Amino acid sequence: MSTNVVCCIRYVIDPYKAADFEEYARKWLTIIPLMGGDLLGYFMPHEGTNNVALAMIGFECLASYETYRGRLRQDADSLANFKFAQEKKFIMEETRTFLRGVRKA
């Protein structure tokens, strides 16, 4: 897959529930590639701010992202992971930014 668009998901998490978020992120490591996303990684707080985590997922285009989102809504493992997050309440805020890479002219 050629990655032209990167979806950067910024999570504000409950730092006292970081282990729950990490479990949630680990599940996506398997699910996202199966659903059509080019997973660049999930990133946990390490030093400094203790409540911000990131995920970076590449797509060919925004239409590919929309197809991926549709697949997530149909997949049992995806739905179970969303439910896990809702039940454990470790995500306080979630925002998405779509980025493009800078390339040599």
Buried (B, 14 or more C-beta within 10 A) or exposed (E): EEBEBBBBBEBBBBBEBBEBBBBBBEBBEEBBEEBBBBBBEBEBBEEEEBBBBBBBBBBBEEEBBEBBBEBBEEBEBBEEBBEBBEEBEBBEEEEEEEEEEEEEE
